[in-house]
Amino acid sequence: MLPDVKEVTMRTIRAILVGSVVLTAGLLVACSLLPNRAPEAMFVVGYNTVPTDPLVVVLDASGSSDPDGDAIASYSWVFGDDVTMLDPLEYTAAIQTPSIRVRYPVEDTYDVTLLVWDERGASSAPFSRTITLPNPSVEPTL
C-alpha cells in the first residue's frame, strides 16, 4: 500500500508521487494508478420542440458523467428504424455532440438507447428510455 505522498530518489533524479500524478524535476507526468472506471450514460427527451411537427424530439445526453472526471468523448444512439437525424448531420456510429435532434417516421412508442465512452476508452452500460410520440401537452386546469 502506497502512502498519499511518497518520495523516490534515483541517482540525481528526485520524484514525488502525489495521488496519481508524478512530479519529476519540475515536470508534471501523469501516471495511472487507478483503473479507468466506466462513465454513466443518461439523457432527457425534449418533446414538442418544433410546434408544427410533434414527431421531432431533442435527445440531450449532457447529463452523462464520468466518475474519474474524464471528458465524455463520444455518444452512440440506438433509435430504431427510419429515424431521421436532423442535427447534427452526422450519420456515424458514434458522435461527439451530446445533444441531437431527430424525427420519428410515425406516431408510435419507441425505445431509445445511449452508450457513452470516456476519453480513455471506457464505455458505459446502456441507458434506455421509452418515448411516445406525439407526446400530448398538458392543458392547464381551471
Wavefront OBJ file of the C-alpha trace (Angstrom):
o trace
v 0.000 0.000 0.000
v 1.388 3.384 -1.030
v 1.108 6.348 1.300
v -0.513 9.509 -0.046
v 2.885 11.110 -0.660
v 5.964 9.047 -1.479
v 9.418 10.361 -2.254
v 11.728 8.384 -4.503
v 15.352 9.272 -5.150
v 17.210 7.654 -8.054
v 20.725 8.983 -8.538
v 20.193 12.700 -9.156
v 16.524 12.489 -10.201
v 14.030 13.179 -7.444
v 10.342 12.322 -7.920
v 7.374 12.922 -5.688
v 4.256 10.796 -6.083
v 1.056 12.575 -5.072
v -2.111 10.578 -5.769
v -1.840 9.616 -9.435
v 0.484 12.460 -10.535
v 4.257 12.276 -10.566
v 6.357 15.451 -10.261
v 9.816 14.837 -11.672
v 12.475 17.571 -11.885
v 9.768 20.211 -12.124
v 7.834 18.357 -14.858
v 4.328 17.060 -14.416
v 3.916 13.468 -15.567
v 0.569 11.696 -15.286
v 0.537 8.067 -14.327
v -2.462 5.840 -13.938
v -2.512 4.028 -10.614
v -6.287 3.652 -10.508
v -8.321 1.698 -13.051
v -10.414 3.675 -15.524
v -13.994 3.421 -14.248
v -16.887 3.321 -16.717
v -18.799 6.519 -17.428
v -22.531 6.744 -16.729
v -24.872 7.398 -19.666
v -28.137 9.273 -19.243
v -30.327 11.504 -21.369
v -33.508 13.530 -21.250
v -36.052 13.909 -24.028
v -37.266 17.306 -25.194
v -40.754 16.945 -26.657
v -42.682 19.422 -28.803
v -39.518 21.292 -29.787
v -40.952 22.099 -33.236
v -44.538 23.362 -32.813
v -45.537 22.269 -36.334
v -44.002 18.784 -36.095
v -44.759 16.726 -32.947
v -42.570 13.852 -34.186
v -39.340 15.836 -33.684
v -37.556 15.396 -30.346
v -34.296 16.547 -28.817
v -32.249 13.869 -27.078
v -29.873 15.524 -24.615
v -27.103 13.439 -23.035
v -25.211 16.347 -21.484
v -26.036 14.876 -18.062
v -23.831 11.846 -18.775
v -20.839 11.773 -16.458
v -17.606 10.022 -15.619
v -16.693 9.119 -12.016
v -12.994 9.737 -12.769
v -13.670 13.233 -14.107
v -12.723 12.241 -17.665
v -14.493 14.015 -20.514
v -17.186 12.122 -22.406
v -15.604 11.615 -25.829
v -18.426 10.065 -27.833
v -22.107 9.204 -27.754
v -23.720 6.262 -29.527
v -27.511 6.315 -30.023
v -29.826 3.462 -30.988
v -33.184 4.842 -32.187
v -34.883 2.203 -34.293
v -35.697 2.145 -37.990
v -36.368 5.104 -40.273
v -35.407 7.788 -37.764
v -34.054 10.925 -39.430
v -31.209 12.665 -37.649
v -31.731 16.408 -38.140
v -28.938 17.945 -36.092
v -26.030 17.348 -36.132
v -25.923 15.927 -39.622
v -23.538 13.095 -38.750
v -24.521 9.583 -39.727
v -21.810 7.710 -37.895
v -21.970 5.055 -35.205
v -20.706 7.492 -32.556
v -20.820 11.276 -32.446
v -19.044 13.823 -30.266
v -22.120 16.011 -29.623
v -24.257 15.285 -26.518
v -27.475 16.815 -27.871
v -29.168 15.689 -31.068
v -32.463 16.402 -32.809
v -34.273 13.549 -34.560
v -37.567 12.993 -36.360
v -39.509 9.774 -35.992
v -41.457 8.478 -39.010
v -44.901 7.869 -37.446
v -46.814 8.252 -34.228
v -45.827 5.340 -32.005
v -43.854 4.269 -28.927
v -40.091 3.958 -29.372
v -37.166 2.693 -27.320
v -34.035 4.859 -27.364
v -30.700 3.606 -26.028
v -27.497 5.536 -25.344
v -23.934 4.394 -24.698
v -21.090 6.809 -23.968
v -17.287 6.487 -23.992
v -14.843 8.490 -21.937
v -11.622 9.955 -23.298
v -9.635 6.928 -22.054
v -11.867 4.430 -23.878
v -14.114 3.071 -21.119
v -17.741 2.551 -22.168
v -20.905 2.914 -20.145
v -23.670 0.438 -19.598
v -26.610 1.051 -21.944
v -29.151 3.625 -20.743
v -32.646 3.344 -22.273
v -35.909 5.266 -22.244
v -39.236 4.639 -23.945
v -40.800 7.644 -25.641
v -44.307 8.060 -27.038
v -44.968 10.348 -29.998
v -46.696 12.582 -30.231
v -46.341 13.496 -26.604
v -49.553 15.236 -25.614
v -49.033 18.579 -23.987
v -50.751 19.026 -20.660
v -53.539 21.613 -20.732
v -53.746 23.933 -17.746
v -56.549 23.097 -15.369
v -59.087 25.772 -14.447
l 1 2 3 4 5 6 7 8 9 10 11 12 13 14 15 16 17 18 19 20 21 22 23 24 25 26 27 28 29 30 31 32 33 34 35 36 37 38 39 40 41 42 43 44 45 46 47 48 49 50 51 52 53 54 55 56 57 58 59 60 61 62 63 64 65 66 67 68 69 70 71 72 73 74 75 76 77 78 79 80 81 82 83 84 85 86 87 88 89 90 91 92 93 94 95 96 97 98 99 100 101 102 103 104 105 106 107 108 109 110 111 112 113 114 115 116 117 118 119 120 121 122 123 124 125 126 127 128 129 130 131 132 133 134 135 136 137 138 139 140 141 142
